[in-house]
Amino acid sequence: MSFVIEASGLSKQYGRRWALRDCALAIPEGKVVGLVGPNGAGKTTLLHLAVGLLAPTSGSIRVLGASPADGPAQLGRVGFVAQDTPVYTRLSVGRHLRMGAWLNPNWDKETAEGRIEQLGLDPRQRAGTLSGGQRAQLALTLAIAKRPECLVLDEPVASLDPVARRDFLSSLMEIVAAQGISVVLSSHLVADLERVCDYLVVLVASKVQVAGEVSELLSSHHRLSGARRDAGSLPANQEVIEESHTDRQSTFLVRTSDPVHDPAWTVRPVTLDDLVIAYMSRPADPERTHRPQLKVTS
């Protein structure tokens, strides 16, 4: 299997603070990957390492099989849209495209100009006068017109209104369909990830809590409700991800590759939001007494 991002023991330190520590990750190519986690989990640091904006303090990271800082050719294989969708406020839209063509030897002029026309942007208009959604679309245009093999997006829609978010994500899916590129998308908006992503990574305190195909993850997790019992009484093939109890009732979110046959349980499916919150709520290194041997797609 080929991987778009591989990390082993990856760490980044600022003074005495570790922004990322001992992170291990393997994301397969050809996926639209949702990267989620609480603030401070290391998501932005991981993505900045992946696109060559930072160098690791220790450990290693490879993107498309090579070091992110292997030179202009490697940098040209990766497109990046940062969280604040940066553009040069005093430059016009047209000058942004000319700058992109000058900086990128594989620049696709037809794609860039076609998207600007499709979006209804005036090439003479300064970027600083564009709306937030228009600036995000301009930044996306600059990223994809370099014809990357991988597109990395760090919270690109966090500050956009619902309509602008919808338009941005629709544009993203059109690009994926047309170019077949790998995408790694960091976001707190699980509903948006559910619309576009087919692979999920949950990162908590630099550790990958779960990773895999969204469909497989949803089918292997269940919410069980029934008479109160301890987690230790559950079968060994059911990993308890989350639990809550009242005097009379217990509720567990479990992961298992086997059907749940116990008639004492009411079994319900989980949503992607349920799954993400459950894993984000766990300690980074929980003591797991129930760890079934599941096949994880990585």
QUIGIRA-V185879 format. One record per helix or strand. SS is the DSSP state (helix for helix, strand for strand). FROM is the first residue (numbers start at 0). LEN is the number of residues. Records with the same first field share a line. If there is no record, write none. Layout:
SS->FROM-LEN / FROM-LEN
//
This chain:
strand->2-12 / 16-12 / 31-5 / 57-6 / 65-1 / 77-4 / 91-1 / 125-1 / 149-5 / 181-5 / 198-6 / 206-7 / 220-7 / 238-7 / 248-7 / 265-4
helix->42-8 / 71-4 / 92-11 / 108-11 / 126-3 / 131-13 / 161-18 / 189-7 / 213-6 / 230-3 / 271-9
//
